[in-house]
Amino acid sequence: MNSKWLLLTKIQLAGLFDFNRARHSKDAKTVRRAAGTAAILLLVGVCICAYVVFFAVEFCRQGIGVHLPALLIALSSLITLIFSLLQGCSVLFAMKDYEHVMSLPVKKSDILISRLAGIYLANLAFAVPVVIPGTVVLFVMDGFSLPVLGVTLAGMLFSPLLPMAVAIALSTLLTALTARFRYKNVLQIVLSLLLFLGVMIASFSFSFASSSQESIDMNAVFSLMVGRIYLPALLIDGTLTGAVWGIFAFMGISLAATAVFVLVATPCFERVHEALSVRAAGVKYTAQSVRGGTAFSALVKREFKRLFTASGYLLNALSGTLLLLIGAAALLFLDPNTLFAEAEEPIPLSLFAYGGTGLAYIFIGMSNPAASALSLEGKSREQLFVLPLSAKRILLAKALPTFLCNAPVGLLFSVVYCIKFEADLLCWAITLPSVLLFCAFCALCGIFLNYKFPKYDWTNPTMVAKNSIPVMICVFVSMALGIACFLLGIIAGFWAYLAADVLVLALAAAVLAYLSKIKTLYVD
């Protein structure tokens, strides 16, 4: 077979989300798991489509619909670039199946192309719900045009290539430069955190700036996104305004960037893998005193070490905690009265004091390392059987870091929010215990769901922390509960959170009772 990369790509895609296993399995549990994953992905796609439609309607309403395709291409390309940078090069140079893949009778270029094709298709799956709904809105409001359709579809198909190649090249270069650095993981985590914080601060700044106006100036948005940030999209815009060669230049640049990356990376494939495998530079051994400790504490330390030595895993597992920390810092310098400056009648801040706990719920639910802690054991999970601990204590040790990461940040946000929104004594009394209780509940539910829906056959830990079923369930359930508590808290105050606390406490007790009955951690 000449196109062996096609077969490798097919195998790689077939293993995503256990869909291939569910198709050939007679186990109802496996089928339900795949169906649940498909439903969650569909819900995410619907949410993206709804946001894009609202954005596109406003764009066309201001009479500049001709520039909308270029903006949609720029938006999907920028998000591809950001998420590819956060993900790094670990997917392309996945180490778990390295020896198996390298033993196959295929060329290194076929391996690289197949993995790039998998990454490309994943990015394209995000570009589709961004570009297609916006284009439909454009045709409905401004009329159908076959050339616009052709240019937009061509731009969408080629848009993930350039940002993907640039992001992976930068990540690979960073890995190569820090391969022999003793604290390379620390450097990579710091750089990833700075990128994450920069993106979030820019997003919040844009949101606050736009919320202070009655309507967003879409000309300014276009000039910023296309004219200054993502210049290749100007070629798409130029094609639609008369320069026919623009789309061909866009396609050529995208293909050339990917081809150059493959040609450069192919000879260095094994050396890059070797660099990724190096955990630290060689250091002189020094004798140190060994401190004793319990098996439980050793397992907790091991979980923390795993969390803070992989930048991709850290950012995906604790993204909500970081956002909550940013929110607390922003509240310190924000006057809440400005949010209601345009209201016809004065609105007391204390009315929204009970809403802070609901907001904390949303972000705490987004940060749940426990939801992927058991899956990350992979094939080494048999090592858990030799520990002098019960299954319950092992699972609790894996859940504890989630609570210890979320609780301090959740309390900090709650304290700042209560101060800024002039909370009364009753609000203070219910807010802090509710946040702590929800942090514990999320940690317990995360490890419980991971026990029920494990995924041991991963090739990249970042994907387990980002796309696994337990993580998605935790995120969406916490979001639904947080929004409900925010609205009901404003209406009913103390009693809304008391009811939520009773519910959370009952569910947490049920999970603890279930964990006590577990005898083994081995799950097929």
C-alpha positions in Angstrom: 0.0 0.0 0.0 1.6 3.2 -1.1 -0.5 5.6 1.0 0.3 4.0 4.4 -0.3 7.3 6.1 -4.0 7.0 5.2 -4.2 3.7 7.0 -2.4 5.1 10.0 -4.7 8.1 10.1 -7.8 5.8 9.9 -6.5 3.7 12.8 -5.8 6.9 14.8 -9.2 8.4 14.2 -11.0 5.0 14.9 -9.6 5.0 18.4 -11.0 8.4 19.4 -13.5 8.4 22.2 -13.9 4.6 22.0 -16.3 4.9 19.0 -14.6 2.0 17.1 -14.7 -0.2 20.2 -18.4 0.6 20.7 -19.2 -0.2 17.1 -17.8 -3.7 17.4 -18.6 -4.3 21.1 -21.5 -6.2 22.5 -21.0 -4.6 25.9 -23.9 -2.2 26.6 -21.8 -0.1 28.9 -19.2 0.6 26.2 -22.0 1.6 23.8 -23.7 3.9 26.3 -20.3 5.5 27.0 -19.7 6.3 23.4 -23.3 7.5 22.9 -22.8 9.8 25.9 -19.6 11.2 24.5 -21.3 11.9 21.1 -24.2 13.7 22.9 -21.8 15.9 24.8 -19.8 16.8 21.7 -23.0 17.6 19.9 -24.0 19.9 22.7 -20.7 21.7 22.6 -21.1 22.1 18.8 -24.6 23.6 19.2 -23.3 26.1 21.8 -20.5 27.2 19.4 -23.0 27.5 16.5 -25.4 29.7 18.6 -22.6 32.1 19.6 -21.4 32.4 16.0 -24.9 33.0 14.7 -25.4 35.8 17.1 -22.0 37.3 16.2 -22.7 37.0 12.4 -26.1 38.5 12.6 -24.7 41.6 14.3 -21.9 41.7 11.6 -24.4 41.7 8.7 -26.7 44.1 10.4 -24.0 46.7 10.4 -23.7 46.3 6.6 -20.2 44.7 6.3 -21.2 41.1 5.6 -18.7 41.0 2.7 -15.9 40.8 5.2 -17.5 38.1 7.4 -15.9 35.1 5.7 -12.4 36.5 6.4 -13.3 37.2 10.0 -14.6 33.6 10.5 -11.4 32.1 9.0 -9.3 34.3 11.2 -11.3 33.4 14.3 -11.1 29.6 13.7 -7.4 29.9 12.8 -6.5 31.9 15.9 -8.3 29.4 18.2 -6.5 26.6 16.4 -3.2 28.4 17.0 -3.9 29.0 20.7 -5.0 25.4 21.5 -2.2 23.9 19.5 0.3 25.9 21.5 -1.3 24.9 24.8 -1.3 21.3 23.6 2.3 21.4 22.5 4.0 18.7 20.4 3.1 15.8 22.7 0.3 14.6 20.3 2.6 14.6 17.3 5.4 12.8 19.1 3.2 10.7 21.4 5.4 8.4 23.4 3.2 5.7 24.7 2.8 4.0 21.3 6.2 5.1 20.0 8.0 1.7 20.0 5.0 0.0 18.5 4.6 2.5 15.6 8.3 2.7 14.9 8.4 -1.1 14.5 5.9 -1.0 11.7 7.1 -1.2 8.1 6.4 2.5 7.4 8.4 5.6 6.8 8.9 8.3 9.4 7.2 10.8 7.0 4.1 8.5 6.9 3.9 8.6 10.7 4.3 12.3 10.9 1.8 12.9 8.1 -0.8 10.6 9.7 -0.5 12.3 13.0 -0.7 15.7 11.5 -3.8 14.6 9.6 -5.4 13.5 12.8 -4.6 16.9 14.4 -5.8 18.7 11.3 -9.1 16.9 11.3 -9.7 17.6 15.0 -9.1 21.3 14.3 -11.3 21.2 11.2 -14.1 19.7 13.3 -13.9 22.9 15.4 -13.7 25.2 12.3 -16.9 23.8 10.8 -19.3 25.0 13.5 -17.5 28.4 13.4 -17.5 29.0 9.6 -20.6 27.2 8.3 -23.3 28.8 10.6 -21.7 32.2 10.0 -21.8 31.7 6.2 -25.4 30.6 6.4 -26.3 33.8 8.2 -24.5 35.8 5.6 -26.5 34.2 2.8 -29.8 34.6 4.6 -29.2 38.3 5.3 -27.2 39.4 2.2 -28.2 36.8 -0.4 -26.5 33.7 -1.8 -23.3 33.9 -3.8 -21.6 30.9 -5.3 -18.1 32.5 -5.5 -18.4 33.5 -1.8 -19.4 29.9 -0.9 -16.4 28.4 -2.9 -13.9 30.8 -1.4 -15.2 30.3 2.2 -15.2 26.5 2.0 -11.7 26.5 0.5 -10.5 28.8 3.2 -12.1 26.7 5.9 -10.5 23.5 4.6 -7.0 25.1 4.5 -7.3 27.4 7.5 -6.1 24.8 10.2 -2.8 24.0 8.4 -0.7 27.2 8.9 -1.5 27.8 12.6 -1.1 24.1 13.3 2.3 23.9 11.7 3.5 27.1 13.4 2.3 26.1 16.8 3.8 22.6 16.7 7.0 23.9 15.3 7.3 26.4 18.2 6.5 23.7 20.7 9.0 21.4 19.2 11.7 24.1 19.2 11.0 24.9 22.8 11.3 21.2 23.7 14.6 21.0 21.8 16.0 24.1 23.5 15.0 22.9 27.0 15.7 19.2 26.6 18.9 19.3 28.8 17.6 22.0 31.1 17.2 20.6 34.6 13.9 22.4 35.2 12.5 22.2 31.7 9.0 21.2 32.9 8.9 24.3 35.1 9.9 26.5 32.2 7.3 25.0 29.9 4.6 25.3 32.5 5.5 29.0 33.2 5.5 29.8 29.5 2.2 28.0 29.0 0.6 29.8 32.0 1.8 33.2 30.6 0.2 32.4 27.3 -3.0 31.2 29.0 -3.2 34.3 31.2 -2.4 36.6 28.2 -5.3 35.1 26.2 -7.7 35.3 29.1 -6.8 38.9 30.0 -7.2 39.9 26.3 -10.6 38.2 26.1 -11.8 39.8 29.4 -10.6 43.2 28.2 -12.5 42.9 25.0 -15.6 41.7 26.8 -15.6 44.6 29.3 -14.9 47.1 26.5 -17.8 45.8 24.4 -20.2 45.5 27.3 -19.8 49.2 28.0 -21.2 50.0 24.6 -24.8 49.5 23.3 -23.5 47.5 20.3 -20.1 46.2 19.3 -18.4 48.1 16.4 -17.8 45.2 14.0 -15.5 47.3 11.8 -13.2 47.6 14.8 -13.4 43.9 15.5 -12.6 43.1 11.8 -9.7 45.6 11.8 -8.2 44.0 14.9 -8.7 40.3 14.1 -7.9 40.4 10.4 -5.9 43.6 9.9 -3.5 43.3 12.9 -3.6 39.8 14.5 -4.1 37.3 11.7 -2.9 38.8 8.5 -3.3 35.7 6.2 -7.0 36.2 6.4 -6.5 39.4 4.4 -6.0 37.1 1.4 -9.5 35.7 1.9 -10.9 39.2 2.2 -9.0 40.4 -0.9 -10.4 37.5 -3.0 -14.0 38.5 -2.1 -13.3 42.2 -2.9 -11.7 41.6 -6.3 -8.3 40.0 -6.0 -9.0 36.5 -7.3 -5.5 35.2 -6.7 -5.8 35.7 -2.9 -7.4 32.4 -2.1 -4.8 30.5 -4.1 -2.0 32.4 -2.2 -3.7 31.4 1.0 -3.9 27.8 0.1 -0.3 27.8 -1.2 1.1 29.4 2.0 -0.9 26.9 4.2 0.3 23.8 2.2 3.9 25.1 2.0 4.1 25.7 5.8 2.9 22.1 6.4 5.2 20.6 3.8 8.3 22.5 5.2 7.5 21.3 8.7 7.2 17.6 7.6 10.5 17.9 5.6 12.3 19.4 8.5 10.8 17.2 11.3 11.1 13.9 9.5 14.9 13.5 9.9 14.7 14.7 13.5 11.7 12.5 14.5 13.7 10.1 16.7 15.8 12.9 18.2 12.7 14.9 19.1 11.2 11.8 20.8 14.5 11.3 22.6 14.4 14.9 23.9 10.8 14.5 25.0 11.8 11.4 26.9 14.5 13.2 28.9 13.0 14.2 32.2 16.0 16.2 33.6 19.6 17.0 32.9 22.2 14.8 34.6 23.1 16.1 38.0 25.6 14.9 40.5 24.2 12.5 43.1 24.2 13.7 46.6 23.3 11.6 49.6 20.3 12.9 51.4 18.4 11.7 54.5 15.3 9.8 53.7 12.2 10.9 55.5 9.5 8.4 56.3 5.8 8.8 55.4 2.6 6.9 54.9 1.6 5.2 51.7 -1.4 7.6 51.5 0.8 10.7 51.6 3.2 9.2 49.1 0.4 8.6 46.7 -0.9 12.2 47.2 2.6 13.6 46.5 2.8 11.4 43.4 -0.5 12.9 42.1 0.8 16.5 42.7 4.0 15.7 40.9 2.2 14.3 37.9 0.0 17.4 37.8 2.8 20.0 38.0 5.3 18.3 35.7 3.2 18.4 32.5 2.1 21.8 31.2 -0.7 20.5 28.9 -2.2 18.4 31.7 -1.9 21.2 34.2 -3.6 23.8 32.0 -6.5 21.5 31.0 -7.0 20.1 34.5 -6.8 23.4 36.4 -8.1 25.9 33.8 -11.1 26.8 35.9 -9.0 27.4 39.0 -6.8 29.8 37.0 -9.8 31.7 35.6 -11.2 31.9 39.2 -7.9 33.4 40.3 -8.0 35.9 37.5 -11.5 36.8 38.4 -10.5 37.4 42.0 -7.7 39.6 41.0 -9.9 41.5 38.5 -12.5 42.1 41.2 -9.9 43.8 43.4 -9.5 46.6 40.8 -13.1 46.7 39.6 -15.9 48.8 41.0 -19.1 46.7 40.7 -21.2 49.9 40.5 -19.9 50.5 37.0 -21.8 47.3 35.9 -25.1 49.0 36.6 -24.1 52.6 35.7 -26.7 52.7 32.8 -29.6 51.4 34.9 -32.5 53.8 35.2 -32.9 53.1 38.9 -30.2 52.4 41.5 -29.5 48.6 41.9 -28.1 47.6 45.4 -25.0 45.5 45.1 -26.1 43.3 47.9 -28.8 41.9 45.6 -26.1 40.1 43.6 -24.0 39.1 46.7 -25.5 35.6 46.7 -24.6 35.1 43.0 -20.9 34.7 43.7 -21.1 31.2 44.9 -22.9 30.1 41.7 -20.1 31.7 39.7 -17.5 29.8 41.8 -19.3 26.5 41.2 -19.0 27.0 37.4 -15.2 27.4 37.5 -14.5 24.9 40.2 -16.3 22.3 38.1 -14.0 23.1 35.2 -10.9 22.1 37.3 -11.1 18.4 38.2 -7.8 16.5 37.9 -9.5 13.7 39.8 -11.7 13.1 36.8 -8.7 11.8 34.9 -6.3 10.7 37.7 -7.2 7.0 37.5 -7.1 6.9 33.7 -3.6 8.5 33.7 -2.3 5.3 35.4 -2.6 3.6 32.0 -1.0 0.2 31.8 0.9 0.9 35.1 -2.4 0.7 37.1 -1.4 -2.8 38.3 1.1 -1.1 40.6 -1.8 0.2 42.7 -2.6 -3.4 43.7 0.7 -3.7 45.7 0.0 -0.6 47.8 -0.9 -1.3 51.5 -4.1 0.7 51.0 -7.7 -0.1 50.4 -9.3 0.8 47.1 -11.2 3.6 48.8 -8.1 5.2 50.3 -6.3 5.0 46.9 -9.2 6.8 45.2 -9.4 9.4 48.0 -5.6 10.0 47.6 -6.2 10.7 43.9 -9.1 13.0 44.7 -7.4 15.0 47.4 -5.2 17.2 45.1 -8.3 18.4 43.3 -9.8 19.6 46.6 -6.5 21.2 47.8 -6.1 23.1 44.5 -9.7 24.4 44.3 -10.5 25.1 47.9 -8.1 28.0 48.6 -8.8 29.7 45.3 -12.5 29.2 45.7 -12.4 30.8 49.2 -10.3 33.7 47.9 -12.7 34.5 45.1 -15.7 34.2 47.5 -14.1 36.5 50.1 -13.3 39.2 47.5 -16.7 38.8 45.9 -18.6 39.2 49.2 -16.6 42.2 50.1 -17.1 43.9 46.7 -20.8 43.2 46.6 -21.4 44.2 50.2 -22.7 40.7 51.4 -24.6 40.5 54.7 -23.8 38.2 57.6 -26.1 35.5 56.4 -24.5 35.5 52.9 -21.0 35.2 54.5 -22.2 32.3 56.7 -23.5 30.3 53.7 -21.0 31.2 51.0 -17.7 29.9 52.5 -19.0 26.5 53.7 -20.9 26.1 50.4 -17.7 26.6 48.3 -15.7 24.2 50.5 -18.5 21.6 50.3 -18.7 21.9 46.5 -14.9 21.6 46.2 -15.0 18.3 48.1 -18.1 17.1 46.1 -16.4 17.8 42.8 -13.2 15.9 43.8 -15.3 12.9 45.0 -17.5 12.9 41.9 -14.5 13.3 39.6 -12.8 10.1 40.9 -16.1 8.2 41.0 -16.8 9.0 37.4 -13.3 8.2 36.4 -13.7 4.8 38.1 -16.9 4.2 36.2 -15.7 5.5 32.9 -11.9 4.9 32.7 -9.8 5.4 29.6 -6.5 3.5 30.0 -5.5 3.1 26.3 -4.5 6.8 25.7 -1.4 8.0 23.9 -1.4 11.5 25.2 -2.3 12.5 28.8 -3.5 15.9 27.7 -6.4 14.3 25.7 -7.5 12.4 28.8 -7.7 15.6 30.8 -9.5 17.5 28.1 -11.9 15.1 26.2 -12.7 12.2 28.5 -16.3 11.5 29.5 -15.8 12.1 33.3 -14.3 15.6 32.6 -17.1 16.6 30.3 -19.8 15.4 32.7 -18.1 17.3 35.6 -17.8 20.5 33.5 -21.4 20.6 32.2 -23.1 19.5 35.4 -21.2 22.1 37.4 -22.1 24.7 34.8 -25.8 23.8 35.0 -25.7 23.8 38.8 -23.7 27.0 38.9 -26.0 28.9 36.6 -29.1 27.7 38.5 -27.6 28.7 41.9 -26.6 32.1 40.5 -30.1 32.9 39.4 -31.9 31.2 42.4 -29.4 32.8 44.8 -30.4 36.3 43.6 -34.1 35.4 44.0 -34.2 33.2 47.1 -30.8 34.1 48.7 -29.8 31.9 51.7 -32.4 29.2 51.1 -31.3 28.5 47.6 -27.8 27.6 48.7 -29.0 25.7 51.7 -31.0 23.5 49.4 -28.0 23.1 47.1 -25.8 22.2 50.0 -28.2 19.5 51.2 -28.3 18.0 47.7 -24.5 18.1 47.3 -24.0 16.6 50.8 -26.4 13.8 50.1 -24.7 13.0 46.8 -21.2 13.2 48.3 -22.3 10.8 51.1 -23.6 8.4 48.4 -20.4 8.5 46.5 -18.4 7.8 49.7 -20.6 4.9 50.5 -20.1 3.5 47.0 -16.3 4.0 47.2 -16.3 2.0 50.5 -17.7 -1.0 48.7 -15.1 -1.1 45.9 -12.7 -4.1 46.2 -10.6 -3.8 43.1 -9.5 -0.9 40.8 -9.0 -3.1 37.8 -11.5 -2.1 35.1 -11.4 -3.5 31.5 
